[in-house]
Amino acid sequence: MRRKAVLITLSVAVPVVLVAAVLVPCISVHSPAKARERILRQDVIEICALISQYTLDLHRRPQSIDDLVTAGYLKHIPTDPLTGRSDTWIAEWSDDPKMPGIVGVRSSSEHR
């Protein structure tokens, strides 16, 4: 009887702990500003990865962020969560004269 009680307790406690472990990082964002910063980091990582993929696929770098949309790598340019606009991204350009173009992006809000 006691063994069944322990098993029932464990079968209830383990899922509760697992759910809590998944939800705590989501809840740990204490402010909307922190959430926007996290989204910004994710967007920058995604856009930079797509720039790299574009470059590998087409053997040339994009000349604008719009090139990623035109080529189908992005559906649309994401809204910068800190500025609330999609036209404020700053392109980082290659120093390589043999392969000019964009190598990364950053938010214009990082200049503030």
N, C-alpha and C positions, 0 to 999 in steps of 0.2 A: 504494500500500500504506500509506504513511504517513498519507495523508488519511483512509483508512478507520479507522485506529487512533485518530485524533483524534476522528472522528465517534462511534466506539463509546465512547470515554472521555467525551465530552460527554453522550452519551445515557444514560450511567450516572451521571455526576456531577451533572447538573442535577436529576434526580428525588431524589437523596439530599439535596441541599442544600434543595430545597423541602420534603421531609418533615421535615428538621431544623428548618427555619424555622417549621413548624406545631407541632412538638412542644416546642420550647424554651419558649414562653410557658406551656405546660401544666406543664412541669417546674419553672418558676421559682418556683412556690409552695413556699416552703421549709418551711412548718410548717402543721400542721392549723389553727392559729388564723388564719393568713392566708387559708387556704382558706375557713373559716367566714365570715370578714369579707367575702370576695368574694361568697359566696353570699348573705349578708345584703344587700349593696348591690344585687345583682341582684333579689332578692325585693322590696325596697323600691321599686325602679324599676318593677317589674311591677305591684305593687299600686297604686301611684300612677297609673300609666297606666290601669289598669282603673277606678279611681275617676273619672278624667276621662272615660273612655268611658261609664260608667254615667250620669254627670251630663249628658253630651251627648245620650245616647239617651233618657233618661227626664225630662229637664228639671228634675231635682231631685238633690240630693246624697244619698248614702247616709247613714243615721243610725247605722250600725254596720258593721263589717267583715263581719258575718254577712249583711248585705243583699246583698253581692256574691255570696255563695254562693247565697242564696235566688233571686236573679235570674239565676243561671247564668253569671255572669262568672268565678267561681272554682269548681272542683270541691270544694275544701275550703280552709280557712285554712292557709297553709303553716306549718310548724314553724320557729320562729326558731332559726337554727343556733347562736346564742350562748347561748340559754337552754335549748334543747332542748324548748321548749313552744310550742303554737300559741295560747295564751291570754294571751301577754305583750306583744302588739303594743299600742302606744299610738297612739290616733287623734289626728290634728291637726285641730282644728275651725275652720270658717270664722268670720270676724268679721262677715260680711254678714248682718244680721238678715232680709233679704228672701229669702235662700237659705241657711238653716242646714244644717249637716251636715259630713261629713268631707271634707277637702281633701287629706289625706296621712296617712302612717303612719310610725312609727319604732319601733325596737326598744327595749324597756324596759332592755336591757343597756347602752344608750348613757348612761344615768343613773349608772351605777356608776363 
